[in-house]
Amino acid sequence: MKKSILTKRIEKGHFRGVALEVLKELAGIKNYYRIGKDNKIRPAGYTGRGRFISKFDHSDKIIDALNACKLKFVFGNDAPRGGVSGKYIIVETKITD
C-alpha cells in the first residue's frame, strides 16, 4: 500500500487518540514512538507507581483502525504467563512511498 493511499484513508476516517497516532506513524507523517525497533506495536501496559498502578489497553481501538484502513496484521502475546504488557500487533502490509 502506498503512503498516499493510507494518508487519504486516515483523513476520511474518524480516528482519535492512540489509534490515530499509530496510523500516522505507519504513514510516516509523524513519529510518536508507538512502534518499537522490532516493528511491534505495544497497545497495552501499566502506568503509575506503587499502589497507584493502573492498566491501559488500546488494543480494540488500534485493531478497529487497522481494519478500517484495510491493513493486514497479526495480534499476539509474548508474555510468559499471558499478561497485559505482552500484547503486540505487527502490521504485515508493506507500506511504500
DRENFITOR-462622 format. One record per residue (C-alpha): residue number from 1; residue in one letter; x, y, z. Coordinates in steps of 0.25 Angstrom, whole numbers, padded with zeros to 4 digits. Layout:
DRENFITOR-462622
+-----+---+-------+-------+-------+
|   k | r |    c1 |    c2 |    c3 |
+-----+---+-------+-------+-------+
| NUM | a |     X |     Y |     Z |
...
+-----+---+-------+-------+-------+
end
This chain:
DRENFITOR-462622
+-----+---+-------+-------+-------+
|   k | r |    c1 |    c2 |    c3 |
+-----+---+-------+-------+-------+
|   1 | m |  0000 |  0000 |  0000 |
|   2 | k |  0005 |  0014 | -0003 |
|   3 | k |  0007 |  0024 |  0008 |
|   4 | s | -0002 |  0034 |  0000 |
|   5 | i | -0014 |  0024 |  0000 |
|   6 | l | -0012 |  0021 |  0015 |
|   7 | t | -0012 |  0036 |  0017 |
|   8 | k | -0025 |  0038 |  0010 |
|   9 | r | -0031 |  0027 |  0018 |
|  10 | i | -0027 |  0033 |  0031 |
|  11 | e | -0033 |  0047 |  0026 |
|  12 | k | -0046 |  0040 |  0023 |
|  13 | g | -0047 |  0032 |  0036 |
|  14 | h | -0051 |  0037 |  0049 |
|  15 | f | -0039 |  0032 |  0057 |
|  16 | r | -0035 |  0039 |  0070 |
|  17 | g | -0024 |  0037 |  0081 |
|  18 | v | -0015 |  0025 |  0081 |
|  19 | a | -0021 |  0019 |  0068 |
|  20 | l | -0018 |  0032 |  0060 |
|  21 | e | -0004 |  0033 |  0066 |
|  22 | v | -0001 |  0018 |  0061 |
|  23 | l | -0007 |  0021 |  0047 |
|  24 | k |  0001 |  0034 |  0045 |
|  25 | e |  0014 |  0027 |  0049 |
|  26 | l |  0011 |  0016 |  0039 |
|  27 | a |  0009 |  0026 |  0028 |
|  28 | g |  0021 |  0034 |  0032 |
|  29 | i |  0014 |  0046 |  0036 |
|  30 | k |  0019 |  0048 |  0050 |
|  31 | n |  0027 |  0039 |  0060 |
|  32 | y |  0020 |  0037 |  0073 |
|  33 | y |  0030 |  0025 |  0077 |
|  34 | r |  0018 |  0015 |  0077 |
|  35 | i |  0025 |  0005 |  0069 |
|  36 | g |  0037 | -0002 |  0074 |
|  37 | k |  0050 | -0006 |  0068 |
|  38 | d |  0045 | -0020 |  0065 |
|  39 | n |  0033 | -0013 |  0058 |
|  40 | k |  0023 | -0017 |  0069 |
|  41 | i |  0012 | -0008 |  0073 |
|  42 | r |  0010 | -0010 |  0088 |
|  43 | p | -0004 | -0005 |  0091 |
|  44 | a | -0005 | -0009 |  0106 |
|  45 | g |  0003 | -0007 |  0118 |
|  46 | y |  0004 | -0002 |  0132 |
|  47 | t |  0005 |  0013 |  0137 |
|  48 | g |  0008 |  0019 |  0151 |
|  49 | r |  0016 |  0015 |  0163 |
|  50 | g |  0013 |  0007 |  0176 |
|  51 | r | -0001 |  0005 |  0180 |
|  52 | f | -0005 |  0015 |  0169 |
|  53 | i | -0003 |  0006 |  0157 |
|  54 | s | -0013 |  0004 |  0146 |
|  55 | k | -0014 | -0003 |  0133 |
|  56 | f | -0017 |  0003 |  0120 |
|  57 | d | -0021 | -0005 |  0107 |
|  58 | h | -0023 |  0001 |  0094 |
|  59 | s | -0024 | -0012 |  0086 |
|  60 | d | -0038 | -0011 |  0082 |
|  61 | k | -0037 |  0003 |  0076 |
|  62 | i | -0024 |  0000 |  0069 |
|  63 | i | -0030 | -0012 |  0063 |
|  64 | d | -0042 | -0005 |  0058 |
|  65 | a | -0034 |  0006 |  0052 |
|  66 | l | -0025 | -0004 |  0045 |
|  67 | n | -0037 | -0012 |  0039 |
|  68 | a | -0044 |  0001 |  0035 |
|  69 | c | -0031 |  0005 |  0027 |
|  70 | k | -0031 | -0010 |  0021 |
|  71 | l | -0017 | -0013 |  0027 |
|  72 | k | -0013 | -0027 |  0030 |
|  73 | f | -0007 | -0030 |  0043 |
|  74 | v | -0004 | -0041 |  0054 |
|  75 | f | -0009 | -0040 |  0068 |
|  76 | g | -0001 | -0047 |  0079 |
|  77 | n |  0004 | -0048 |  0093 |
|  78 | d |  0019 | -0051 |  0096 |
|  79 | a |  0018 | -0050 |  0112 |
|  80 | p |  0022 | -0063 |  0118 |
|  81 | r |  0008 | -0064 |  0126 |
|  82 | g |  0000 | -0056 |  0116 |
|  83 | g |  0000 | -0043 |  0124 |
|  84 | v | -0005 | -0030 |  0119 |
|  85 | s |  0008 | -0024 |  0116 |
|  86 | g |  0012 | -0035 |  0106 |
|  87 | k |  0001 | -0031 |  0095 |
|  88 | y |  0006 | -0027 |  0082 |
|  89 | i |  0002 | -0024 |  0068 |
|  90 | i |  0010 | -0026 |  0055 |
|  91 | v |  0006 | -0020 |  0043 |
|  92 | e |  0008 | -0029 |  0031 |
|  93 | t |  0004 | -0020 |  0020 |
|  94 | k |  0016 | -0013 |  0013 |
|  95 | i |  0015 |  0002 |  0012 |
|  96 | t |  0023 |  0008 |  0001 |
|  97 | d |  0026 |  0022 | -0004 |
+-----+---+-------+-------+-------+
end
